[in-house]
Structures are given as C-alpha cells and as structure tokens.
C-alpha cells in the first residue's frame, strides 16, 4: 500500500488520457508504453508543500480561503460564458463543443482545489484499488457519507481518471451563490425531496423525485458520465444511527430504491459500479477542518463491481425484484461496514522526510 499525493494522481490521469489518444492514432505499441510515474513514500513530495503547510494557522487559513474563493471566481465566470453560448446557440455541434469546454473548466477547477489542499495541509492519503479506471467509461459511484469533505475527496481521487462526477443535489442548493448556477450549468440534477407529512397532505407529489431522476438519467445516457450516489441519503451521525436502529456499526441503513432506479433508467449505458469506502481515522470532520489542515489522515478503498442482469428490474412494481435488490444492497453494506472496521484498525503511517522512490 502506498501513500501518495494528489499531484501524482493528476499526472497519472493525464498520462492515461494521452496514452489513449495516441493509441487511437495507431501509433506502434512499443512507442505507446508510458513512462512510469514517480511515486513518493512520504506525505510531502517537495519542500514547497512542506513550506506552505507550516505557515502559521492565522496566516494559512485566511490565505487558503482567499485562494479557494479566487479559484471559484476564475473558473465560474468562463463557465457562465460558455453556458450562455450553449443555451442561445441552435447549432448542435457548437453546443457539444461548449459541453466539452464546460467539463474541461470544471476539471481544472477541481484540480486547482486539490493542489491547494496538497500545498496547505499535512493530510496523509491512503488509497487502495485506484487502478484500471477508464476516462471513457460510464460509472455508478456508490459511497458511504459522513461529511461534506466526502465530495472534495471523491473529486480529488477521480478527477480526470473517470468521467466528470455528477451528484444528485437538493433543490435548495441551486440558490448557493456562484456554486448553485455552476452546478446547474454542469448538468447536476436537482432533486426536491418531500417529507412523509407533505406527501400525505399532497399525494400528487408522490413520485416527482423519481421523475426528476429519470429525466437526468435520460440526459446522461448520451454523454460520458459518472453518477454519484450516497446510498444512505444523508450524512452519518450517531443520533441518526440510533434513531434508525441501524444494524451496522459505522453506517446508516442504505436506501436501495435510488440505486435501483438509476440502474434501470441508465440501462446498458453504465459500464460498472465503483464501490467507494471513505474513512477518517481521527473521527468526524468538517470542511473547515479540511481547510485548516486538521484532518491528519484520509483512507479510501475502491473496488469495481460488474452490473449483472439481475440488477436491472422494476423496483417499484416487482416485489420479487425489490426483495432481491434490497438483499444485494444490504450485503454490499455489510461488507462495507466490516471493511471500515479494518480500515480504522490499520496503523497510522508516521510522517517522515520525503524520499523519492525509484522511477
């Protein structure tokens, strides 16, 4: 198992894309062998990283927040420009070109955010299973959910390694300044969720969230995409865990219906499921903890699962299929709960001076 920095992951992602592009032009195989990437046995691959991370907190935290804000503005403004062009131009080729440009802008935005977290924090990353991913594949990404930090973690490890991640967002988030319209421009689906009381008072609202999911999935069928689903539907807290009487130690009860509906709506457009497990060994954390460099370790396990024919079916109306699918999801979640326990028990790698591994 290797402790690596995000810059190495980004470089590897670009290398894999370059390799694929050259292969498509029928360059001889011998000429296509990519050079091995440099890896690092310590958390910091350069003295520059260590220097920024050791800035006094009173200077470092405001500086990181300022740089994150500048990064948002610098990427969101051109994103809005190309979104406007995409909306008003009737020519299909121009719209497709604008869509590709929007993804390039978003990936650059994520890459700069990840680079800043590398520079300004001492966070150690332990990544397992991050191999054989395809930038041209379509994935359903399933993950446990503990914190808002989960999102930049997923973006960091997957950026430019699989198609751009899209999350199902609560409809209220569209009003977040700059970010809400940016998510809309990038085709993030917004879901309006109703409480049981609201649905009881207004039965006509039943199924509206599923209609929104189906519309989003229909759009996703015609573009490279990675659909992200936090299966628990909400962030883990001890209070929620107790209220649910969850049978798992580290997880809330999974909601199988959303997963089944995406698989059904996407059909054969999805190539595989990516089962992601995120662990913060030092306990619950917030975005401010990440910005302030208070998250010492982040551990991520990834495995790719096939999408068998048994995972497709009518979850709402086929009782037998619903029971089989719930059993599959519950088994997946039991395995994940056991895995989280093992990941917590792994010893923390002590920080050491950076040493370059052989190329």
PyMOL commands that set and color helices and strands:
alter all, ss='L'
color gray80, all
select helices_A, chain A and resi 6-24+29-32+47-53+57-88+92-120+149-158+171-175+179-185+196-201+203-205+208-220+238-244+256-269+287-292+309-311+319-345
alter helices_A, ss='H'
color red, helices_A
select strands_A, chain A and resi 124-128+139-143+165-167+169-170+190-191+226-230+272-279+297-305
alter strands_A, ss='S'
color yellow, strands_A
deselect
rebuild
show_as cartoon
